[in-house]
Amino acid sequence: QVQLVESGGGLVQPGGSLRLSCAASGSIFSINAMGWYRQAPGKQRELVATITSGGSTNYADSVKGRFTISRDNAKNTVYLQMNSLKPEDTAVYYCSMGVVRYSFSLQRDYWGQGTQVTVSS
């Protein structure tokens, strides 16, 4: 009953910008932490950025200063603003949220389907 849908990926030239969005829908009572992860071909999935329900953020060193994570609790949505993109940012980006559903007391992690980001000239 909970689904995460991502949008905003695509092809961009080095130095360009993209804004990813991930919206959750379904029987949601509350959402705790939200985050973005990415996985390049042949590599491990890595954490990009996280944001707590209180707005505290955490970034991977490789994206710090270039990416910004934010959330809109009223819309159950998390965003990732990506600036000064580099070819090494090319990957499939996944969003994740810790969701507490109605009639449940503990959270469960949900994942989006992934969206491709390609940085190339």
C-alpha positions as CSV (number, residue, x, y, z in Angstrom):
1,Q,0.0,0.0,0.0
2,V,3.0,2.3,0.0
3,Q,4.8,3.2,-3.2
4,L,7.7,5.5,-3.9
5,V,7.8,7.1,-7.4
6,E,10.9,8.9,-8.6
7,S,11.3,11.4,-11.3
8,G,13.8,14.0,-12.7
9,G,16.6,11.8,-14.0
10,G,18.1,12.2,-17.4
11,L,21.1,13.1,-19.5
12,V,23.0,16.3,-18.6
13,Q,26.4,17.7,-19.6
14,P,29.2,18.0,-17.1
15,G,28.7,21.1,-14.9
16,G,25.0,20.9,-15.4
17,S,22.2,20.4,-12.8
18,L,19.3,18.1,-12.2
19,R,16.6,17.9,-9.5
20,L,15.3,14.5,-8.5
21,S,12.0,14.0,-6.8
22,C,10.6,11.0,-4.9
23,A,7.0,11.0,-3.7
24,A,5.5,8.4,-1.4
25,S,1.8,7.5,-1.5
26,G,-0.4,5.0,0.3
27,S,-1.5,4.3,3.9
28,I,1.2,6.5,5.5
29,F,1.0,7.5,9.1
30,S,4.4,9.2,9.2
31,I,7.8,9.1,7.5
32,N,11.0,9.1,9.5
33,A,14.4,9.4,7.6
34,M,14.5,9.9,3.9
35,G,17.6,9.3,1.7
36,W,19.1,9.0,-1.7
37,Y,21.4,6.2,-2.8
38,R,23.1,5.5,-6.1
39,Q,24.6,2.6,-7.9
40,A,26.9,2.6,-10.9
41,P,27.4,-0.4,-13.1
42,G,29.7,-3.0,-11.5
43,K,29.9,-1.0,-8.2
44,Q,28.3,-1.2,-4.8
45,R,25.3,0.9,-3.9
46,E,26.4,3.9,-2.0
47,L,24.7,6.4,0.2
48,V,24.4,9.9,-1.3
49,A,22.5,11.9,1.2
50,T,20.0,11.5,4.1
51,I,17.7,13.8,5.9
52,T,15.9,13.1,9.2
53,S,12.4,14.0,10.2
54,G,13.9,17.0,12.0
55,G,15.8,18.2,9.0
56,S,19.3,17.0,9.9
57,T,21.3,16.2,6.8
58,N,24.2,13.9,5.9
59,Y,26.2,13.8,2.7
60,A,28.8,11.6,1.1
61,D,32.1,13.4,0.8
62,S,32.0,13.0,-3.0
63,V,28.8,15.1,-3.3
64,K,29.2,17.5,-0.4
65,G,28.9,21.1,-1.5
66,R,27.3,20.1,-4.8
67,F,24.2,18.2,-3.8
68,T,21.4,19.3,-1.5
69,I,18.7,17.0,0.0
70,S,15.4,18.5,1.2
71,R,11.9,17.2,2.1
72,D,8.4,18.4,2.0
73,N,6.5,16.5,4.7
74,A,3.1,17.8,3.5
75,K,3.7,16.1,0.2
76,N,5.6,13.0,1.5
77,T,8.4,14.0,-0.9
78,V,12.1,14.1,-0.8
79,Y,14.3,16.0,-3.3
80,L,17.9,15.9,-4.4
81,Q,19.2,19.0,-6.1
82,M,22.4,18.1,-8.0
83,N,24.7,20.9,-9.2
84,S,28.1,20.9,-10.8
85,L,27.5,17.4,-12.0
86,K,30.5,15.2,-13.0
87,P,30.7,12.1,-15.2
88,E,31.5,10.1,-12.0
89,D,28.0,11.0,-10.8
90,T,26.5,8.8,-13.5
91,A,24.4,6.1,-11.8
92,V,21.0,4.8,-11.1
93,Y,19.6,6.9,-8.2
94,Y,17.3,5.3,-5.6
95,C,15.2,7.0,-2.9
96,S,14.4,5.4,0.3
97,M,12.1,6.3,3.2
98,G,11.3,4.9,6.6
99,V,7.6,4.7,6.6
100,V,5.2,4.0,9.5
101,R,1.9,2.8,8.2
102,Y,-1.5,3.1,9.8
103,S,-2.2,0.3,12.3
104,F,1.6,-0.4,12.6
105,S,3.9,0.8,15.3
106,L,7.3,0.1,13.7
107,Q,8.7,1.6,10.5
108,R,9.5,-0.3,7.3
109,D,11.9,0.9,4.7
110,Y,10.6,1.4,1.2
111,W,12.5,2.0,-2.0
112,G,11.8,3.8,-5.3
113,Q,12.2,2.1,-8.6
114,G,15.4,4.1,-9.5
115,T,16.0,6.8,-12.0
116,Q,19.0,7.0,-14.4
117,V,21.3,10.0,-14.2
118,T,23.9,10.2,-17.0
119,V,26.5,13.0,-17.0
120,S,28.3,13.1,-20.4
121,S,29.4,15.5,-23.0
